[in-house]
Amino acid sequence: MREVADILFGALFTVAVSVALGALLVARLRLTLYRWEAALIEFVAGAGCLSFLTAILCTLHIARKGVFQWGGLAVIALALWQARGAPRRKSFPAIPLTWMATFGLIFSAFFIYYFFNALAPEVSPDGSGYHLGNVVRMWRNHGFSWSYLSMYAYLSQGTEMLFLVAFAFGRHSSAALVHFTYLCTLPLLMVCWGRRFGLEKAGLFAAILIFASPVIAKDGISAYNDLAVATLIYAVFYLLQVWDESKSSNLLIIIGLLSGSAYGVKYTAFLTLPFAIAWVCFSHRRSPAVQPTRPLLRDLLCLLIPALLMVSPWILRNWFWLGNPFAPFFNSWFPNPYYHAGMERIYAESLRQYAGIKHNWEIPLQLTLRGGLVSGIFGPVFLLSPLALFALRFKFGRRLLLAALVFAIPAYLNTGSRFLIPSAPFLALAMGIGLAEVPGALPVLTLFQALVCWPPVLSTYCDPWNWRISSFPSRVALRLESAQPYILKNLPDLALKVPIELEVPRGERIFSFAGRPQAYIDRDIIVSYESTLGNLAQDILWTLQVHKPQHAQHFKFLPVTTRGVRVVNIAKRTEFWTVSEMRLRSQGRELPRSPAWRLRAWPNGWEVPLAFDNSYTTRWSTWEAMAPHARIQVEFPAAERIDEVVLECEPAWTARLQVEILLDSGRWVALTDTPELVKSDFPAGLRRAATRDMKALGLRFLLINDGDMVYEDMKKYPNFWGVTQLAEANGTHFYRID
């Protein structure tokens, strides 16, 4: 039970420090709030402040347990001292006991079921992968790990900062419980909204719809960040309406803080600040103020300054670390050697595809009843979402539907149902308002949603592989049973944890084509699609299957003496242009390569040496769609006489290439654009060359799945590859490159 106590302490301590920071902030701003809404806003705002402070500690590499403990206790003590003698806040107006009792019973039943799942070992895919993987890495380094290169390490990590504080005391499950706190906060905020604005029944109805929603529940009990995002966005919407009544500039400060915190939690919440700005501007436009310009400017500054402050750790971190403030996105705007613009495009396009869905009418059924193809459902009652249009008759209904539409926009970028979570509370409330006048509709639908979304009932009609809570692991949650079998059942890769940590020396990295539960494996894993290093390693291992070097493009011309030569593309195409080796010849002989040669390329100039390394398993690529003036070039220290340029490559068939030479005047002049394509047998020894190049990258160990492209060949010819299988479990093979 000591482990359970540590887990609970870690989560409760993090929440308590958040509430304390929020209470200090709310008191300093002198905000007039009701008792319950004040407590909830204090948690949400204080969590943003704690996240910001933890990010600073991580930047300074002093994120340690003692710092969290004594700093947190000091904040709590200060908040308690400040609360002495403070006037008691007002309570909300009373609502019918029947409604509150029904809400309390349903909420309590689901709360218990969810709580034990959150307390159980963390086994969610992304939670055990990159969310807590980043947390564990920061814990080991007492701050950000600048040497670890992965797209998931570049994302804003506002929730992970809270996870780090909880992890210091209770490890993985403490982090999940922190996110679970947001799951509980969101419906309670919805109830408060209904009570404040005289829409009590709609608020209670919508709160149950959201709290009982299977995908929201599963996400909320895991170490994810979607419920934190949804809660922050909803809190901003809530407080904007409170500001409409009071026009308090201090209220805009906390709205700005929450808007910036939302971006800090997840990039998809970037719309929160523009939404708040638009709201304030529109409100001023309607206002009969005598001098609207100065108050508007003042209000916008009150909103923007705290928002930009909360955003700054993530923008500045990525700017100084990677040269791209919005990494891992916008790489074509901010080129860098860490993540390819083309890989960003491939990744983004893959997220927008509805795999397995043949007709658009299947999507609503998947989101509400089936869930297997969209990774989660919201519950059958959401099939009635069109009835929310009846709420357009009311001011609050129009606001809610507008917010639902705005915050559903990021779902266009990802087909996973959890990307609709920020929009769902607004839609549920609009449904509640639209159906409030229909006798018995809200209580019947509330009970129906609770019944059909109860986890054991849910399993009778949704897809078997639908992402949901499917068990009640009370004994393993209380650690009355060993956690290891539960973890292995849900994360089969961890069967290789012991051999990996025994065989791989500390500081060495492992390559994998697929993501792994890095939160539990004490070694860094380089995943194929997460970085330029991963892309390069994948290309090397895929040489036999995808990039066989069996073509050469020969550009022949009359002998010229020049200080430089380049091959330039003059067409605009969607495919990549790649070159395995670029060779320069004179009278049939290749010019010896020299370290004094100045190699350049655009785009992706960082990898141009790969076209001059005499290895057929590496290649330079534009790693983005071909554009005019894409080029690869060599400049010599002294003039050289050449008459042929050879590109050994997998040809980009739609490219239009021409050879240009550098004149003494500094101008480039085209010579020829008619290559001769020669096909030949690819050289022997590519398998061993591939593993040799992998070792040169510092990757001596591999995790290969049965379904990976290279597995069958590696299994058949391990000696040719020069690999030894050290362990195997559940279709994953652990190899060492000899």
N, C-alpha and C positions, 0 to 999 in steps of 0.2 A: 504493500500500500504506500510505501515511501515514494515510489515512482509516480503514483497517481497524485499524491500530495504535491510533488514538484511540478507536475504538469498543470495542476489547477492553480498553484501559486504563480507560475510563470504567466499564465493567461490573465488571472485576476490582477496581478501586479501591473501588467501592461495597461489593462483597462483602467485601473485606479489612477495611474499616473496620467493617462489621457484625460480622464474626467477632471482631475485636479488642475491640469494645465488649462482645460476648457473653462473651468470655474473661475480661475484667475483672469482669463481673458474676458469672459462675459461680465464679470464684476467690474473690471477696468473700463469696459465700454459702456457700462450702465444700461444694459439692454433690459427692456421690460418684456418678460416672457412669463408664460404660465409655468407652474411647477414641473409638470411632466415634460413639456417640450424643452424647458431649460436644461433638464438633466440629459436629455437625448442630444441636444445641440452641443452641450458641453463635451460629451464624449466624442462626437464627430469632429468638432473643431479642435479639441485637445489632441485627438489622435493625429490630426494633420500637423499640429505643432510638434508633437513628439517625433513624428516621422522626419520633419525638417531638421530637428536637433540631432537625431540619430544619423542622418545623412552627413551632417557636419563632422560628427565623431568618426564616421567611416572615412571621410576624406582625410582627416588628420591621423587615422590609424590608431585611435584610442578607444575603439568600440569594445569595451571589456565588461565583464560581469560586474566588477566592483564599481565601475563608473555608472552603469545602469542602476545598480542597487542604491548607492548612496545619493546619486543625483535624483532618482525617483522618490526616495524617502524624503529628501529635502523639499521637493515640489509638493508632495502630499501634505507635509507638515505646514508648509506655507499656505496652502489652500485651506486647511482646517483652521489655521490661525485667522485668516481673513474672513472665514465664515462666521466667526464669533459675533453674535449680536446683529447679524444681517437680518433685515426684515423678511418675514416668511412670504414666499411668493403666493399669488392667488391660484386657486384650483380652477379647472375647467367647469363650466356649467354641468349639472348632473344630466345623465341620459338614462333611458329606461333600464331597470335592473335586469330584465330578461335578456336584452341584447348584450349587456356587459357580461352576464353570467355565461351566455352561450359562447361569446368570444373567448372568455377566460378558460372555459373547459376545452374548447378545440385547440386554442393556442397552447395550453399546458400539455395536452396529450401529444401533440406534434413536437413540442419543445423537448420532452423527455426522450422521445424516439431519436430526434436529431442530436441531442446532447451526447448520448452514448456513442453515436456514430462519429461525432467530432472528437470525442475522448479516445476512441480507438486509434491504433497506429495509423499514421497518414499513408495512404496507398493510392491516392488519386494520380492519374498520369502526369499532369503538369505540376501538381503539387510536389510529388516525389522526384520530379524531373528538374525543371529549371527554376521554379519558384523557390523551393527550399534548397535546391542545389546551389543557387546563388547565395542563399543565407548561410549555408554551411561553409562555403568558400570564404565569405566575409568573416565568419566567426573564426576560422582558422587564421586569417590574415589580420584580424582586428580592424578590418575596414575593406574598402574596395580592392579587388585583386586586379591590378593593372596589367598583369601578364597574361590573364586568361582572356581568350578571344572567342566570343560567341555572340551571335545576334541577340540572344536572350539576356546576356549580361549588359547589353547596351540600353535595353528598355528602361523607362522610368520605373523605380522600385519603391514607391511610397509605402505600399502595404508590406513589402519585404523588410522595410526598416522596423515596422512594428513586430513583424515575425522575429526579427533578430533579437529584439529585447526579450520577447517571450521565450525564444529558443535558448537564451543564455541560462534560463532557470529550469525549463521543462522540456526542452528539445522539440521534436517534430509535432507532437500532438498539441503542445501549447500554442504553436503557431496556428494550427487549424482552429483551435478554440477562439483565438482572436478574430479570425474571419467569421466564425459562428456568431460572435457578438454583433457584427454588422447585420447578419441574417435576422437576428431578433430586433435590432434597432429599427430597421426599415418599416416593418408593419406597424410597430408602435408609433412611429412618426406619422404614418398614414392615419392612424386612429386620432392622433392629436390634431392633424390637419382638419379632419372631419368635425371634430368637436369645436375647434376655434372658429370655423367658418359656417357653422350651422348645418353641416352635412354629415351628422353622426352615423346614420345608417349606411350611407355610401362608403364612409371611411372604414367602418367595421367590416362590411362586405368585402371591400377591396383588399383589406389587410389579410383576411383569411385566404382569399384567392392567391395572393402572393406567397404567404407563408406556407401554404399547403402545396404550392406548385412544385412538381417533382424535380425539374431541372434547377430551379432556384434553390431548393433544399440541398440537392447533391452538391452544387457549387458552393453553397454556404457552409457546409460542414467540412469542406476541403480547404487546403492551404492555397486557395486561388485569390483573385482580387476583384471578381465581377460584382459581388455584393457590396464591397467597399465602394466601388465606382457608383453603383446604383443608389446607394444610400447618400453619398455626397451630392450627386446630381439632384436627387429628390429634396435634400436639405436646402440646396440653393433655390430650387423652385418654391419651396415652402416659405423661405425667408424673404424672397422677392415679393410675395403676396403680403407678408407682414409689413415689409417696407412700404408697400403701396398705401397702407393705412397710416403709418407714422412718419414716413419720409425722413427717417433718422439716418444721418450720415454714418454714425457708428455701426448701424446695422449693415451698411454696405461694406464696411471693413471686413466683417466676418463673412459676408457673402463672397467677397473677393478672395479671402483666405481659403474658403471651401472650394471655390472654382479652381484656384491654382493647385490645391491638394488633389482635386479630381484628375487633372492632367498628370500630376506626380504619381498617381496610382496606376493610371493606364492611359496610353496615348489616345485611345478611342474616345476618351472623355474631353477631347480638346474643344468640343462644341460648347462646353459649359460656360466658359467665359464670354464668347461672342453672344450666347443666348442671354446672359445677364446684362451685357452691355446694351443689346438691342431692347431689352425690357426697360432698362432705365431711360434710354433715349426716347422710347415710345411714350413712357409715362410722363416725361417732361413735356413732350409735344402736346399731350392732352391737358397738361396742367395750366391753370390760368395765372401762372406766376408773372409778376410784373417785369422782372429781369431774369428771363430764363437762362441766359447764356452763362453767367457766373455760377449759379447753382448747379447747372448741368456739368460744367467743367469740374467743379469741386466734387460732385458725386462720382464722376468718372474716375477721378484721381483716387478717391477713397476706395473704389472698386479695383482699379488696375494695380496700384502699388502693392497691396498685400498679395494679389494674385501672382504678379511677376516675381515677388519675393519667394513664394512657395514653388514656383516653376524653376527658379534659377539654379538650384543644385543639379538638376538633371540636364538642363541646357548647357551649363558651364562644364559639368563633368565630361560630357560627350565632346564638347568643343575642344577642350584641352587634351583629352585622352585620344580622340579619334579624328579630330578635325571636321566632325559632322555633328552639329548640335542636335539633330533629329535622328541620329542613328538608332536602329539600322535602316531607316527609310530616307528617301531623298538623296540617295547616293549619286545619282546623276547630277544633282546640283552641287553636292559636296563630295567630289571623288576622293577616295581614300584607299589605302592598301588592305583594309580589314574586312570589307564586305562589298561584293560586286554588285553593280547596278543591275546586271542581268539576272543574278541570283535573287535579288529583291523582286524583280518582275515575275520570275518563275514562281517564287514563294507566294506572292500576292495573288497571282492568277489561280494557283492551286486552291487557295482558301475560298475563292469565289465560286467554285464549281460545286453543284449539287450532284455528287456521285450517286448513281443508282436511281435518280428521279427522272422519269421520262416525260411527265407532263406537269405543268405548273399547278394544276389543281390538287396534286398530291401533297404539295408543301403544307397547306393548312392542316391536313390530316396528320402529317408527320409531326408538326409542331404541337398538336393537341392530343393525339391518340397513340401514334406508333413510336416515333422518336428514334428509330434505329438509324435512319439516314441523315439525321440532323443533330444527333448526340444529345437528346433530351427533349422532354415535352413539358408544356405549361399546364396541361389539364384540360379535360373536355369542355369545361364551361367557357374557355376562351374561343370555342367555336362560335359563340354568340357575340364575338367582338364587333361585328357590324352594327349591333344594337347600340353601341356607344355613340353612334351618330345622332341619336336622339338627344344627347347631351349638348348638341350645338345650340339648343334653345336657350341655354344658360351661359352666363359669363364664365363661371368656373369650368363648365364643360368645354367651352371653346379653348380656354387656356390649357386645359389638360390634353386635349386632342392635338393642339399645336406642339406641346412638349413631347407627346408620344411620337409624333411624326419626326420632329427634329432629332430626338435621341435614338430613333430607329435607323438613322442614316448609316452609322458604322456597320450595321448588319449587312449592308450591301457589299462590304469588303470581306465578310466572313460568313459562311452559311451555317455555322454552328449556332444552335438555338440560344446558347448563353449570351450571344452578342445582342440579343433582343431584351435581355434582362433589364437594362436601364430604362427601356421604353415601357415595360410591362406595368409598373405601378400606375403610371398615368392612364394607360388604357383601362386598367381595372377600375380606377376611380371614375373614369368617364362612363364605363358600363354601369357602375353603381348609381351615378346621377341620372343616367338615361332610363334606368329601370325602377327608380325609387318610387314612382307613382303607380306602378303596377302592383296591385294587392298581392302580398305573399311572395313576390318574385325573389326579392333579395334573401329572405331566410331560407327559402327552398333551394336556391342556387348555392348559397353558402354551405348548407349541410350536404348537398350533392357533391360539391367540390371536395369537401373534407372526407367524405366517404370514398369516392372513387380514386382519390390521390393518397389514401392511406397505403403505405408501402406494400403490405401483403396483398391488398386488393389490386393495386396498380400492376403487379406482376401477372395478373390473370389476363390482361388485354393488350399491354404494350409489347413492342418487339423485345425478344429475349436479350438482345444486345443493347437495348436502350440504356443510356447512362442515367443511373438512378440509385437511390438507396434501396438495397434489396435484402438487407438482413438487419438483425438487432443484436450486435456483438457485445452484449452487456458484460459477459465474463472476461473477454479479452480487453474490453475497455477499462475494466477495473483491475486488470492485470492479475486476475485469478487464474487465468490460463496463460501459457507462454504466448508472447506476441509473434514469435518467429514463424509458426505454421500459418498464421493469418497473413503475415506480410508476404511469405513465399507464395501463398495461394493467389494473391492479387498482383504480386510483382515477381513473376518467375525468374526474371534476370538475376535476382539477388542470390540465386543458388550458386552463382559464380563469384560472389563477393569474397569468400575466403581465398580461393586460388588467385584471384586478381591481386588482392592485397599482399599475398605471400610472394608472388612472382614479380610483380611490377615494383621496382624501387621507387621510393618517394621522390617526387619531382619529375618523374617520367610520365608521359601521357599515352593514352590508348586511342586508337582510331575505331570509329564505328559508323556504319551507314545509317543507323537509326538511333534515336534518343534513348537514353537509359535512365534508371532511377538514381541520379547522381547525388541525391540527398543522403543516400545510404552507402555509397561506394567512395572510399577515401582515396580516390585518384581522379585526376582530371581526364575527361573523355572528350576527344575532338570529334564532333559529329559532322558528317559530310556536307550538310546544307547550311551550317550555322556560321561559317567563316570562309575567308579566302583560303586559309590553310586546309580546311575540310574539303573545299572544292578541289584544290590541287591534289590532295591525297586520293579523293574519289576518282579523278581523271586518270591518275597514275595506275590505280588498280583496274580501271575499266579499259585500259589500252587495248587489250586483246579483243574485247567484245564490241567496243564502240569507236575507238580511235586507232584502228590499225594503220600504221604508216606505210601504205602501199601506193600512194600517189605522189607525184612530183610535178610541179609546174616550172617549166624552163623558159625564162625570158632571155632570148639571145639578141645581140645587137652588135654593131661595129665597135671595135675596141675604143675605149675612152679613158682618159686620165682625169680623175676627180678626187675631191676631198670627202665625198659622201655619196651614198646611194640609198634610195628608199623605195618601198612598194606602197602605193597609195590606192585606196578604194575610192571610186568616184560615183558609186551607186548608193541608194538608200534602200535597205532591206531589213527584214525582221530577224534574220538568223545571225548567229555569231560568225566571225571570221577567226579561224585558228591557224597557227603555223607551228609545226613541230620543230623544224629546223630551217633556218635561212642560211644559204651558202652562196658565197661569191666566188666566181671563177674567172681565170684569165688563161686563155689558150688551153682549155681543158683541165687546168689544175686549180684546185681550190686554194684561195688565199688563206694562209695560216691565220687563225684567229689570235688576237692580241688583247691583253688587258688594257692597252691604251685606246682601243676602239671605244667610241662613245655611242652607246646603244640607247635608242629612244623608241617610244611607241606612243600612240594615242588612239583610243583610250587605253587605260590599264598599263601605263608605262612601268609600273612597279614590277611586273612579271616578264618584261621583255627579255631578260637574260635566259629565260627558259627556252627561247628559240635559238640560243647560241651555246647550249651546254652539251652538245653531242649525245643527247639522250633522246631516244624515240618514245620514251614513256612520259615525257613532260612536253608541254606546249604553251606558247603564248596565245592568248585569245583576247578579243575585244571585250568579252564577257558582257556585252550589251548589243543591241541591234546595230547593224552596220549603218554608218552614216558617211556622207561624203567627207573626205579628208582623213578618214581613219587610216593609219599608216604604221609601218614598222621600218626603222631606218638605222643606218650605221654612218658615223662620221669618223674619218681616219685622222691620225695625228699628222700624216704626210700624204701627199697625193698618191693614189694607187691606180694601176691600169687594170680594167676589168672589161669583160665582154659577155658575161652571163650572170644572171641571178637565178637561183634555184630555191623554190619553196617546197619543202617536203611537208605534206600536210594532208588532212582530210579536207578536200576542196570545198569552199563555200560556193556552190554552183551558181548562185545568183549574183555573186560579187562581180564588179568590173574593176580589174586591177591594172595599174600601169606602173612601170619603172621610171623613176626620176633620178637625175644626178644633180649634184650641187656644183654650181659654177663658182669661179673665184669671186664674182661679184656678190655672192651670197644668195643668188636666186636659184630656185629649183626648176629644172627643165625636164619635160617628159621625153622619154626615148621610145618606148614601145608599150603596147597594151595587148599584145597577141601572144599569150603563153602557149607553149607546147605541153600537153598533158601526157605524162608517161606513167604507166602503171607497172608495178613490179611486185615480186613476192616480198612480204614484210620480213625483216631480219629475224634470225633466231635469237633465243635467249631473252625475250621480252619479259617473261615471268620473273626471272632472277633480276633483271634490270629494274623492274617495278619495285620489288622489295628492297633492292639496294637504294633506290631513290626515296623510299619510305623511311628507311633508316637515316638517310641524310637529313630528312625533315625532323628527326627526333621521335619518330613513331615506330617503335619496335614491337608493339603489341596490337593485336587486332581482335575485335569482336564481330563475328560474321554470323548472320542468320541463315537458316536453310534457304530462305527465299531470295537472298542477295545474289546479284548477277554473277559474282565471281565464285560463289561457293562450290558449285559442282566441279568447276575446273580446278579449284584449289584442293578439293577433296581427292580428285583423280590424280593430280600431279603435284603432291606436296614437296617432292624433292626438287622439281623444276622451279617451284616458287621459293624454295628454301625456307619453309615454315614447319613448325612443330606444333601440333595441337596439344595444349596443356590441360584443357578441361572442356566439358560439354554439358549443357543442361537445357532442357526444354527447347531444343531447336536452335540454341545459340552456341557458337563454338569460339573458344578462346585460344588464339594462336600467338606464338612467339616467332618473330623473324630471326632466323639464326645468323 
